[in-house]
């Protein structure tokens, strides 16, 4: 898929666990529990909101989630790749202890996040080429943080992280950028992050069209 200035891609990786809910529940309001391994990744249409239990791993790939995605109770590895999240709730990861990867393998396509993409208090965070309807925020994380080639149709924030390496480049936003209060032990690369030149609504229309939504 051709990258446009208003696209954000994210992938979350959680530690391996067993799958406890299958794709395509009957109701769009259903809750889908993701507790699996890389070999049993959820795929296909997930018609509901996906939640990750405390300490669980969650692997999702090649999917559309009609609801939100929530991994906020100290998951292990969260991996969400080649996946659209359509609901206004977007994606929220907090306290991941192993790693968080949001996007695609190799970061080659442009999944869509229906509202916000937030990763807080997590370890080893990689977010690339995501289309985010509202805010993209990474806070208070450790290990290594990479945020690259994303579009946030509102604000971009990478703050208060204490990491070995920080890379934030090639990201677009429409309102505000805050890359501040980060403590970096080794490598810092922050460059080519800029205003898309669009209004919030123009950006949102562009990323939906780019993703065929």
C-alpha positions as CSV (number, residue, x, y, z in Angstrom):
1,X,0.0,0.0,0.0
2,X,1.3,3.4,-0.9
3,X,2.3,5.5,2.1
4,X,0.5,8.8,2.4
5,X,1.4,11.7,4.7
6,X,-1.6,10.8,7.0
7,X,-1.0,7.2,7.7
8,X,0.0,5.6,11.0
9,X,0.8,1.9,11.6
10,X,1.3,0.2,14.9
11,X,2.0,-3.3,16.2
12,X,1.8,-4.5,19.8
13,X,3.6,-7.7,20.9
14,X,2.6,-9.5,24.1
15,X,4.1,-12.7,25.6
16,X,2.8,-16.1,24.3
17,X,-0.3,-17.6,25.8
18,X,-3.3,-19.7,24.8
19,X,-6.2,-18.5,22.7
20,X,-9.4,-18.3,24.8
21,X,-11.7,-16.7,22.3
22,X,-12.1,-17.1,18.6
23,X,-12.7,-14.6,15.8
24,X,-16.1,-13.3,14.7
25,X,-18.3,-13.4,17.8
26,X,-22.0,-12.9,17.2
27,X,-22.2,-9.3,18.4
28,X,-20.2,-6.3,17.6
29,X,-20.3,-5.5,21.3
30,X,-18.8,-8.8,22.2
31,X,-15.6,-9.1,24.2
32,X,-12.8,-11.2,22.6
33,X,-10.1,-12.4,25.0
34,X,-6.7,-12.6,23.4
35,X,-4.4,-15.0,25.3
36,X,-2.4,-17.0,22.8
37,X,1.0,-17.7,21.2
38,X,2.5,-16.6,17.9
39,X,1.5,-20.1,16.5
40,X,-2.2,-19.5,17.4
41,X,-2.5,-15.8,16.4
42,X,-6.0,-14.5,16.0
43,X,-6.9,-13.6,12.4
44,X,-9.9,-12.9,10.2
45,X,-12.7,-10.6,11.3
46,X,-12.8,-9.9,15.1
47,X,-16.3,-8.5,15.6
48,X,-16.0,-6.9,19.0
49,X,-13.6,-5.4,21.5
50,X,-10.3,-7.3,22.1
51,X,-9.0,-7.4,25.7
52,X,-5.7,-9.0,27.0
53,X,-5.8,-10.5,30.5
54,X,-3.2,-9.6,33.1
55,X,0.2,-11.2,32.3
56,X,-1.0,-12.8,29.0
57,X,0.5,-12.6,25.6
58,X,-1.5,-11.6,22.6
59,X,-0.8,-12.1,18.9
60,X,-3.1,-10.8,16.2
61,X,-2.4,-10.6,12.5
62,X,-4.2,-9.9,9.2
63,X,-7.3,-8.8,11.0
64,X,-10.0,-6.2,11.2
65,X,-11.2,-5.5,14.8
66,X,-14.6,-3.7,14.8
67,X,-14.2,-2.7,18.4
68,X,-11.3,-1.3,20.4
69,X,-8.1,-3.1,21.6
70,X,-7.2,-3.0,25.3
71,X,-4.0,-4.5,26.9
72,X,-3.8,-2.5,30.0
73,X,-3.2,-5.0,32.8
74,X,0.5,-5.6,32.5
75,X,0.5,-8.0,29.5
76,X,3.7,-9.8,28.4
77,X,4.1,-9.6,24.6
78,X,1.5,-7.8,22.4
79,X,1.8,-8.2,18.7
80,X,-0.9,-6.6,16.4
81,X,0.2,-6.7,12.8
82,X,-1.6,-5.9,9.5
83,X,-4.7,-5.1,11.5
84,X,-7.2,-2.3,11.3
85,X,-8.9,-1.2,14.5
86,X,-12.1,0.5,13.6
87,X,-13.7,1.6,16.8
88,X,-13.4,5.1,18.3
89,X,-11.7,3.5,21.3
90,X,-8.5,2.8,19.3
91,X,-5.6,0.9,20.8
92,X,-4.3,1.2,24.4
93,X,-1.5,-0.8,25.9
94,X,-0.2,-0.3,29.4
95,X,2.5,-2.0,31.4
96,X,3.7,-4.6,28.8
97,X,6.6,-6.4,30.4
98,X,8.3,-8.0,27.3
99,X,7.6,-6.0,24.1
100,X,5.0,-4.0,22.2
101,X,5.0,-4.0,18.4
102,X,2.2,-2.3,16.5
103,X,2.3,-2.3,12.7
104,X,3.3,-5.0,10.2
105,X,6.2,-7.3,9.8
106,X,8.8,-5.1,8.1
107,X,6.4,-2.1,8.5
108,X,5.2,-2.2,4.9
109,X,1.5,-1.5,5.1
110,X,-0.8,1.0,6.7
111,X,-3.2,-0.3,9.3
112,X,-5.8,2.1,10.7
113,X,-6.5,3.0,14.4
114,X,-10.0,4.3,14.9
115,X,-9.2,6.9,17.6
116,X,-6.0,6.9,19.7
117,X,-2.9,4.7,19.8
118,X,-1.5,4.8,23.3
119,X,1.4,2.8,24.8
120,X,2.2,3.6,28.5
121,X,4.6,2.0,31.0
122,X,5.7,-0.7,28.7
123,X,9.0,-2.3,27.6
124,X,10.5,-2.4,24.1
125,X,8.0,-0.4,22.0
126,X,8.0,-0.4,18.2
127,X,5.3,1.6,16.3
128,X,5.6,2.1,12.6
129,X,3.5,3.2,9.6
130,X,0.2,3.5,11.5
131,X,-2.8,5.6,10.4
132,X,-4.2,7.1,13.7
133,X,-7.4,9.0,13.7
134,X,-6.5,11.1,16.8
135,X,-3.5,10.9,19.1
136,X,-0.3,8.8,19.0
137,X,1.3,8.7,22.5
138,X,4.2,6.7,24.0
139,X,4.9,7.4,27.7
140,X,7.0,6.1,30.6
141,X,8.4,3.2,28.7
142,X,11.7,1.4,29.1
143,X,14.2,-0.7,27.0
144,X,14.1,0.7,23.4
145,X,11.4,2.9,21.8
146,X,10.9,3.3,18.1
147,X,8.2,5.4,16.5
148,X,8.6,5.9,12.8
149,X,6.7,6.7,9.6
150,X,3.3,7.2,11.3
151,X,0.6,9.7,10.9
152,X,-1.4,11.0,13.8
153,X,-4.4,13.2,12.8
154,X,-4.1,15.1,16.0
155,X,-1.1,15.1,18.4
156,X,2.2,13.2,18.5
157,X,3.7,12.6,21.9
158,X,6.7,10.6,23.0
159,X,7.4,11.7,26.6
160,X,8.8,10.6,30.0
161,X,10.5,7.5,28.7
162,X,13.7,6.1,30.3
163,X,15.3,4.0,27.6
164,X,18.5,2.6,26.2
165,X,17.6,3.9,22.7
166,X,15.0,6.3,21.3
167,X,14.2,6.7,17.6
168,X,11.4,9.0,16.5
169,X,11.5,9.9,12.8
170,X,9.3,10.4,9.7
171,X,6.1,11.0,11.6
172,X,3.4,13.4,10.7
173,X,0.8,15.2,12.8
174,X,-1.7,18.0,12.4
175,X,-1.7,19.8,15.7
176,X,1.1,19.4,18.2
177,X,4.3,17.4,18.6
178,X,5.9,16.8,22.0
179,X,9.1,14.8,22.2
180,X,10.3,15.7,25.7
181,X,11.5,14.6,29.1
182,X,13.0,11.4,27.8
183,X,16.1,10.0,29.4
184,X,18.2,8.0,26.9
185,X,21.3,6.0,27.8
186,X,22.7,5.4,24.3
187,X,21.3,6.3,20.9
188,X,18.9,9.1,20.2
189,X,17.6,9.7,16.7
190,X,14.8,12.3,16.4
191,X,14.3,13.8,12.9
192,X,12.0,14.5,10.0
193,X,8.8,14.7,12.1
194,X,6.5,17.4,10.7
195,X,3.1,18.9,10.3
196,X,1.1,17.2,7.5
197,X,-0.3,20.6,6.3
198,X,-3.8,19.2,6.6
199,X,-6.7,20.0,9.0
200,X,-7.7,17.2,11.4
201,X,-10.7,16.3,9.3
202,X,-8.7,16.3,6.1
203,X,-6.2,14.0,7.6
204,X,-8.9,11.6,8.9
205,X,-10.5,11.5,5.5
206,X,-7.2,10.8,3.8
207,X,-6.2,7.9,6.0
208,X,-9.6,6.2,5.7
209,X,-9.4,6.5,2.0
210,X,-5.9,5.2,1.9
211,X,-6.9,2.1,3.9
212,X,-10.1,1.5,1.9
213,X,-12.4,2.3,4.8
